[in-house]
């Protein structure tokens, strides 16, 4: 139940003045002591502080306003506020139980109240007359008891029945705010480090494979219709972009890993978790990036080999010619063009992941990621994990490229992907939303 100290306060003393730390208006910087364990990731995970409940300024000293500081000072009068509150509440409580005992069936009522878990007058405000009747109190007596409570103070209504599941779903927002989404992505980066190397590799293998299946569908659809759209290259680009997001949808909804997404989630803790040692952040970042990159490569190569072995692309068909030409084109790009296109591509990819992470429904997630992904594909930008499937498949079907040519594309594109994700999403967008607000 509620304690008398909280429920009873001297006249003229507001709740915000008595309890300044609980006041909504109290938003100054207050240091929160965090249990020191290890300066690794575990310490950050066990001492999570919501930055919007606790804004911490970079390089600022913690301070309290004079009114809050005065409220926190020990009382200098002979009778403290808590003592006054306790005394007032105590007298009122005694009068109430004395009235109960003087009722004709006082002992029975007291026993019934005890069975309901009522130990104070305030507890009785959450009891209905039907509750008292259910434990053997006459209806008229139950109403007299409750009427006596309401006559001596402001009554609290009986708790409303729990809303139905449908009503709860209707009341809940369909998306998170941008700030909440960014915090959730930072939290994911911390939690990812608790997974074993084997888990990360398997999740990344699935991510590369699922994205590969989406690329295979894109190759069949776009490549198969390319001869019909020779005079409409814009329409062919739009068609290619409209199909490609199928792969990323499967990756996101299955909870699989992509290196290009980990570029953001693993970089965020460097800003949002200053309590984690920088060497620990760097170690975890390179570990996750390395394992997820290898897993993505393995999954992409597996699906590329499967598509080729099963002749999913008809030999001599337009789709095979389209993927071969695309492979040669990608491997022939100038170095800085690869890096620049890759940075722009992963900026859009991580905006898609960010938008999908804010949605709470499957349809909302798919719709949120579709447009940014369609945009980067239609514009002909470069994505390293997609190229891990497309370029080997093009080589398998006869494109005039070798392993070194493919590596000469994937490595610069991966660097560009990292730059786009870290600079524009983990850096600029994080700062615009969270500024210097951090987790402890």
N, C-alpha and C positions, 0 to 999 in steps of 0.2 A: 504493500500500500504506500500511499504518499506520506512522507514524514510531516509532523506538525510544523517543524521549522520552516519547511518550504511553503506550506499552505497558509500559514498565518504570519503576517508581518505587521509591524506597527503602522498606524495610520500615517499617510504622507510619505511613506518610503516606497518608491517604485521598485518593481522587480528588476529593472535594468540597472538601477543604482545599487541594489543589494547584491546582485549577482552579475557584475559587469562582464565577466568572461563568457556568460551565456547570452548576452545581449546581441541581437542581430547587427546592431550598429557598431559593435566593437570590431574593428577591422585593422587595428594597428599590428605591428610586427611583434609577435611574442615568441620567444624561443621555447620550443617544446623539447624537453630532455628525452633522448632516445636511448634505449638500452644498447650499450656497446657490446657487440658480439665479435664479429669478424669484419674486417673492412672489405669483405667481398660482397657478392650479390645477395647472400642470405640476409645480411644486415639490412639491406634496402628492402627486401621482401617482407621482413618482419617488423619494419618500422614505417609503414606506408602512411603518409600524411597527404590529405587532399590539398593540392596547392590553392584551390579556390576557397578553402576554409582557412588556410594558413599561407598568405602571401609572404614570401621571404625575399627581401630586396638584396641584390648583389652588392656587397660591401657596405651595407647599412647597419647601424647599431640598433638593436632592439630597444624600443621605448614604449612607455605607457603614457596616455594622456593624463593630465593632472587630476581630472575627475575620477578616472579609473584607479589611479595610484592611490588617491585618497580613500577610495572605497576598499582597497586591499590592505590599508594600514590597520594595525591592531587597534581595537577600540580603546579610547582613553577615558571613557566615562566609567562610573562605578557599575553600571548595568549594561552589558553588551547587547547588541541587537538580537543575537541568537537567544540570549536569556529572556529578553522581553517576549520574543515570539514564542518560545517554549512555554513561558508562564501563561500567556493569553490562551494558547491552544490547550494547555493542560487544564485550565479552569473550565473551559468550554467542554472538553472531553469528559470531565468528571460529572458535570451537570447532565450531560446526555445519558451516561450509563446509570446515574442515579434515577433519572426519569424512567428508564427501562425497568430497573429493579422494582419501582413502586407500582408498576402495572399489575393488574390482577393475575396475569399469567407470566410475570416477569422471568422466573427461572426457566420456564419452557422457551420463552423467546430468546433468552441469552444462550441456551443450549443450541437452538436452531441457528442463531447467528454464528456460533462457533463452528457448526458443521459446514456452514457456507464459507468459512474462512474470513469472516468479518471480525477484525480486531480493533477497529477504530471507527469513529463516526464517519470519517471520510470514506472508509471502505463501503459503508452502507449506501453511499450515493450511487454505487454501481450495481445495486441490487434492486430487482423489481418485486412487486407484490406477489407475482407468480412464483418467483424463486423462493420466497418465504413460505408460500402455501405448499410448495413441493417438499419442504422439510417439516411439515406438520403444524405450521402456524395458521390459525384461522384467518380467513380473508380480511375480515373487518379489522382484526388486530394488526395484520400486516400493513394495512393501509394507514392505521393510526401511527404505527412506528415510522413509516416513511413520511407521513404528513408532519410528524414532529421534527424530522430532519430538515425538511424543506422550510419549516417555519423558523428555524434557527440560523439559516444561512442561505446563500445563493446555491441553488441545487444544480447539480450536473445531470444532464439527461442520461437515461439508460443507454448503454452502447447500442448503436444501430446494428441490425443484422449484417453479417458479412456480405458484401456484394457478390453477385454471381461472376463466374469466370468471364463471361462475355462482356459484362459491364466493366470489369477490370481492364480487359483488353481494349475496350473502347476508350477508357479514360487515359490509358498510357500513351505517351507520344510514340509516333511511328518511327521517329529517328532521334538519335542523340544530337546534341549541339556540337558544333565544330570543336569547341574547347574540350568537351567530354570525349570526343572521338580521338583527339590528339593524345589525351592522357591515357586512354585505353591502349593506343598503339605503343606508347612508351612502356606501359605495364607489360604488354606482350613481349617487348624486347627483353625485359628483366626475367620474365618467366621462361622464355625460350632457353636461357642459359642453364636452367635446371634439368633440361633433358639430356639424356646420354648421347654420345656420339652416334651410336647405332640408331637411336630413334630419329635423330636429325637426318642421318643419311637416308633411312627408309622413307621418311616424309618427303625429303627432297627428290629421291628417285621417283616417287609417285607424282610430285609436282612437275618434274620434267616430262614424265610419260603422259600425264593428262594434258599438258600444254601441247605435247607432240600430236596427240589425237586431234586436238583442235586445229593444229597446223595442217594435218593430213586432210581434214575436211575442207579447209580453205583451199588447199592445192587442188582437190577434186572439183570443187565448185568453181573457183575462179579460173583455174587452169583449163577446165573443161569448157568454159564459156568464152575464153579469151578470143578464139577465132571469130566469134560472132560479134565481139565488141571492139574490133580493131579500129573502127572509126569513132568509137566512144570510150577513150581511155579513162575519162573521169568516171563514167558509170562503172567500168571494170574496177577501178580503185575503190569506189564506194561499195560495190558488191564484196570485194575482198575484205574490206574493213568490217562489213556487217556480219560476216561469218566468223571471223577470227575470234571474237570474244567468247565463243563457246568454250574454248580451252581454259581461259582464265576463270570462267564461271565454275568449271569443274574443280579447278585448283582451290579456289576460295571456299566453296561450299564443302569440300572434303577436308579442309583444314591442312592441306599439304603446304610444303615450303617452296618458295622460289628465291633464288639469290637476289633477284632484282627487288623483291619486297623486303628482304632482310637488310638491304642497304639502308633503309629508313629505320626499321624497328630496332636494329642493333646500334645505330648511331644516336638515337634519341636519348638513351640513358646517360650519355656523356654530358648532356646539359640538364636533364631532369633529375638525376640522382647524384648530386655532388658528394654524398656520403660514401659512395662506392669508390674505392681507390682507382685512379686513372689507369694504373697498370692492369687492374682486374678488368676494367672496361675494354682496354685494348686487347687483352688476351682473349676474352670472350668474343669480341667482335671478329677478330681474325679466325678464331676457331669455327664460329658459326658460318662465316662467309666461306671459308675453305671447304668445310664439309658439305654445305648446301650446294656450292658450285659443282663439286664432284658428283654429288647425288643427282643434280639436275642433268649433268652431262651423261651420266649412265642411263637415266631414264629416257632422255631424248634419243640417244643412240639405239637403245633397245627398240623403241617404237619405230624409228627410221628403218632399222634392219627388218623389223616385222612387216612394215608396209611394203618394202621392196621385195622381201621373200615371198609374200603372199600375193604379189602382183596386184595390189589394190589400185595402183596406177596402171591402166592398160598399156602394154608395150606399144610404143609408136604412137600413142594417143596425144591429144593436145595438152593434157595435164602434165605428161612427162616432159614435153618440149618446154612448157611454161616454167616448170621448176628448174630445169637445166639452165634456161636463159636467166632466170632470177638469181641463181647461184653465181654465175659468171659476173653478173652485174654487181652483186654485193661484194664479191671478192676484189673487184676492180676499183672500188671507191678510194679516193685519196684518204690518207690517214686522218687528217683533221676533220674531214667530212664525216668519216665514221664516228669519231668521238663526239662531234657536235650533234649529229642526228641521234646518237645513242643517248646523250644527255637530255635532249628534248623528249625522246621516247619514254624514258623512265620517269621523267617529271609527270607526264600524262598517265603512265601506268600506276604510279603511286597516288596520284589524285583519284584514279579509279578505285584503288584499294581503300583509300581514305573514305570516299563517298560510300562504298559498299559496307565498310565497317560501321558507319553511322546508322545504317538501316537495320530494322529488327525482323524483317520478313524475308523469305527466300526471293519472292518476286521483287521486293524493293532492292535487295542486294544486286540481283542480276541487272535490273534496269539502271541502277546507279553506276555500275562499272561499264556498261555497254558503250555509252557515248564517248568517253575519253579513249577507250581502247580502239573503237572504230575510227576515231580521229587520227591516232598515231599510225595505224596501219594504212589508212587511206592516203596519208601524207607521205608514205614511204620511208618512215623513220626506222631506226635500227634497235632491235631487242636481242640481247645476247642469248637468252635461253631459247627463244624461237629459232635463232640462227643455228643453235646446236642440233636442231632437227632438220631445218630446211637445207642447210649447206651439205651435210653428209648425205641426205637423200638425193640432192642434185648430183653429187659426185657418184653415187651408186648408179644413177640412171644415165650417166655418160657425160656430165658437164666437164669441160676441160679445166679442171682445178685439181689440186692435190691437198694433202693433209696440211702442209705448211701454209698454203693459201687460205685454207679454212681457219687455221689458228691465227693467221694474220688479220682476219676479220673479227673473230670472237674475242680475242684479248683486248684490242682497242675499244670494241663496242662495250665490253664489260666495264672498262675504266670509265667510259662516257656515261654508262648507266649509273655507276656509283656517284659520279659527279652530279648528275641531274637530280638524283634522289636526295643526296646529302645536302646539297646547296639549296635547292628550291623547296623541298618538303621538310626534311629534318631541320633545316636551318631557317630559311626565311619564313616559311609558313608556321613553323613551331613558334618562332619569336613573335609573329603577328598575333597569335592566339594566346600563348602562355606568357610571353615576354620573359621576365626573370622569375616567374613562379616555378617552384621546383618541389619535388618530393624530398622529404628529409632523408 
